[in-house]
Structures are given as structure tokens and as C-alpha cells.
Amino acid sequence: MSSMSPALKLAGVSKSFGNLTVLKNVNFSIEKGQSGAIIGPNGAGKTTLVNVISGVFRPSGGSIHLDGENIVGFDPHQIARKGLVRTYQITSLFLDMTVRENVEIALIARRMYRHAVSGKSASVEELLDLIGIGSLGDRLVHELSHGDQRLLEVGVALAFNPEILLLDEPTAGMSPAETERFINLVNAKLRGRCTMVLIEHDMEVVMRTADRVCVLAGGAVIAEDVPERIGDNQFVREAYLGHS
């Protein structure tokens, strides 16, 4: 595999369920260390695309390359072993366990699933401090605010020392203050630590955290560019607002 390969490259990715085509010839790539965003209105195909990338669904056509290797046909756990770790739109934490225990479980799982990955794994305390909830280690997860739970999910994902971190609607349900904390976390702590791909609906989050933006509408890419130009794109405005 070439060191010049993009961290993630989708080429002609399509997905159909019976007669329903949900993704149509999706092309998108992100370089190592960059932050990419995949956006689009409701029904655009974003969730299906996440599931295709992470191996939950197999694409009907096209290829998905991680660091130059085609992972189409790999199971989710195989893709995770290759270094792509995702969070979910709906919280997937152990709510009746402590914050610290959730991260400890992730670190144990990393040693089981990614034993061949080089690099020293961070400790529980280092990860909790990184995401800004170091003082909450002994709290039960169900006692946390929604925003702190979403940050903990990022911490759990980081415990796997991912090469690509795929965040599915990370700010969904967050208050403006919680969203600001998340933006600051991405820009101050996560940029450069790993390659990131955000599936996001909040344009402010996208504009302030992404290096490249891919816009889906009706399952197809209607624009891919830097954030500054995406906001001025007529097709993007029409997809979101229904008019130019």
C-alpha cells in the first residue's frame, strides 16, 4: 500500500435495497490527518453511507479503500481492526456503569481486537482528560448530560487508537453550549491525532471543523469542496432550502 494513498477513498459506491437505490455512484476521499464532513438533508443517504463504509451493509457497486486497501466485503470487526472506528447516531454506552468503566472496557477490547496495532494506548485518565470530562470518571453514565455522554462516546472510540474516526451525527441533540465544546474539542485536541469523518447536519459545526465537505442529496454527491465554497454552492442551497 502506498504511503500516498488517501486515508479513505470511496469510488463509485452505490447501494440498493431491492428496487430502491439509496446511494448512487458516490465518490469521496479524505487525506491522512484531515477532517472531512459528509452532509445532506434528511433522506440524503448519509446513514446508509456510514453503514456501507463501516461494513454493516455491503455496497451494491464501487470500492472503498482504507489506506489503499479495498475493504468491500469485510465485516465491521475486520474494518475496526484495520483502524476505522465509528460512533453511532444513538448513544451506545453502558448507561448503568461508570464513565471510567466504559473507557476501561474499550481499552480491553482494543487489546483484543487491535493487538497488532503499534503505538502505546492512552490510559483511562488521559482519555477522559482529553475529551474534557476528567472529573466525571466515577459518575454513572446515565447521570451525565446528553452532551457529556456524546463526548464520552468519542472517548470510547479514541480508546481504540483509530486511524480514522467516523462520527455519526455527533452533535445531534446538543445544546449550543455543548456543540461549542465539541467544536473546540475537535479543533484543539483531535485534529492531527487521527483522520476524522463527520456525518453532520449542523452547518456551523461543518464550517468550523472540516477541511473537505461532501454533500449528498437523493443518494448522490452534488458537491465536494472546501467549506468556504460549499456554503455558496447553488445546488447545496437548493438541496437544503428548496430554492436558490
DAJO-V313191 format. One record per residue. N is the residue number from 1. PSI is psi in degrees with one decimal (none if undefined). OMEGA is omega in whole degrees, 0 to 359 (999 if undefined). Layout:
# DAJO-V313191
<<N/PSI/OMEGA> <N/PSI/OMEGA>>
This chain:
# DAJO-V313191
<<1/135.6/183> <2/140.5/177> <3/-11.8/179> <4/-1.8/180> <5/143.9/171> <6/154.6/176> <7/-40.9/180> <8/131.0/179> <9/123.0/175> <10/129.2/181> <11/112.1/176> <12/33.6/184> <13/125.2/177> <14/155.3/176> <15/125.8/177> <16/146.8/171> <17/101.8/186> <18/-125.1/180> <19/-3.4/182> <20/116.4/177> <21/117.9/185> <22/-34.6/177> <23/136.4/185> <24/102.8/170> <25/54.0/183> <26/125.0/175> <27/129.8/180> <28/141.0/175> <29/154.1/179> <30/134.8/182> <31/159.4/180> <32/133.0/177> <33/-7.8/180> <34/166.6/174> <35/118.1/179> <36/156.9/178> <37/139.2/173> <38/117.8/186> <39/169.6/177> <40/159.2/179> <41/170.1/177> <42/137.7/180> <43/7.6/183> <44/-20.4/182> <45/10.9/185> <46/-48.1/182> <47/-41.1/177> <48/-40.4/180> <49/-42.1/176> <50/-44.9/182> <51/-32.5/176> <52/-45.3/180> <53/-41.4/186> <54/2.1/173> <55/1.5/177> <56/-43.4/173> <57/147.6/173> <58/132.3/180> <59/151.3/176> <60/-21.7/178> <61/161.5/178> <62/-178.6/182> <63/153.0/177> <64/116.6/182> <65/129.2/170> <66/114.9/179> <67/40.6/176> <68/-7.2/181> <69/128.0/179> <70/120.3/184> <71/8.4/177> <72/128.4/183> <73/-11.6/176> <74/145.8/174> <75/159.6/180> <76/-40.9/182> <77/-30.6/176> <78/-39.0/178> <79/-39.3/177> <80/-39.0/178> <81/-29.3/177> <82/-10.6/174> <83/3.2/176> <84/117.2/182> <85/136.7/183> <86/155.6/166> <87/173.0/185> <88/155.6/179> <89/-36.0/179> <90/135.0/184> <91/132.4/183> <92/45.2/180> <93/166.3/173> <94/98.6/192> <95/-26.9/183> <96/12.7/174> <97/167.2/180> <98/164.2/176> <99/-47.7/182> <100/-42.5/181> <101/-36.8/178> <102/-42.6/180> <103/-36.8/178> <104/-41.6/179> <105/-41.8/179> <106/-39.8/179> <107/-38.3/177> <108/-43.6/179> <109/-38.4/178> <110/-43.0/180> <111/-30.1/179> <112/-43.8/189> <113/-25.8/184> <114/40.8/185> <115/-24.3/183> <116/-4.9/183> <117/130.9/180> <118/164.6/177> <119/136.1/180> <120/132.1/179> <121/147.8/178> <122/156.9/176> <123/167.8/177> <124/-47.6/184> <125/-38.6/178> <126/-41.2/181> <127/-41.6/180> <128/-38.5/176> <129/-38.3/181> <130/-43.8/183> <131/1.8/171> <132/19.0/178> <133/36.3/182> <134/-25.5/182> <135/-1.6/187> <136/13.7/187> <137/-34.1/183> <138/-0.2/179> <139/144.6/172> <140/142.4/187> <141/-36.4/182> <142/-13.4/177> <143/-12.2/184> <144/156.3/170> <145/162.2/179> <146/-42.3/181> <147/-40.8/179> <148/-34.2/176> <149/-41.3/180> <150/-37.3/176> <151/-39.3/178> <152/-38.3/177> <153/-39.8/177> <154/-42.4/179> <155/-41.1/178> <156/-42.6/178> <157/-40.8/180> <158/-23.5/178> <159/-23.3/179> <160/3.8/179> <161/54.6/187> <162/149.9/169> <163/-32.6/173> <164/125.8/179> <165/115.1/182> <166/110.6/186> <167/114.2/184> <168/106.2/179> <169/56.1/186> <170/-24.8/182> <171/8.2/180> <172/127.1/179> <173/-2.0/180> <174/148.4/171> <175/164.9/177> <176/-39.3/180> <177/-39.8/179> <178/-38.2/178> <179/-40.0/178> <180/-40.8/177> <181/-41.5/180> <182/-44.9/179> <183/-43.8/179> <184/-38.3/178> <185/-46.8/181> <186/-48.6/187> <187/-34.4/185> <188/-29.8/190> <189/-34.8/190> <190/-27.7/179> <191/127.6/180> <192/-20.1/178> <193/-38.7/177> <194/169.0/174> <195/137.5/182> <196/142.9/170> <197/119.1/179> <198/127.9/167> <199/115.5/194> <200/151.7/177> <201/-18.9/184> <202/110.3/185> <203/-31.3/180> <204/-41.4/177> <205/-45.3/181> <206/-48.4/184> <207/-29.7/185> <208/-9.0/184> <209/-17.9/189> <210/144.1/171> <211/-35.2/179> <212/145.0/181> <213/131.0/175> <214/126.8/183> <215/122.8/177> <216/143.7/170> <217/127.1/182> <218/28.6/178> <219/0.0/182> <220/153.0/176> <221/122.5/178> <222/-12.7/177> <223/146.2/171> <224/121.2/186> <225/-177.7/173> <226/153.9/184> <227/-38.1/185> <228/-35.7/182> <229/-25.8/179> <230/-41.5/183> <231/-22.1/181> <232/2.7/185> <233/125.7/184> <234/-41.3/181> <235/-36.0/178> <236/-43.6/179> <237/-42.1/180> <238/-38.1/180> <239/-38.7/182> <240/-36.5/189> <241/-15.2/180> <242/1.8/177> <243/166.1/182> <244/none/999>>
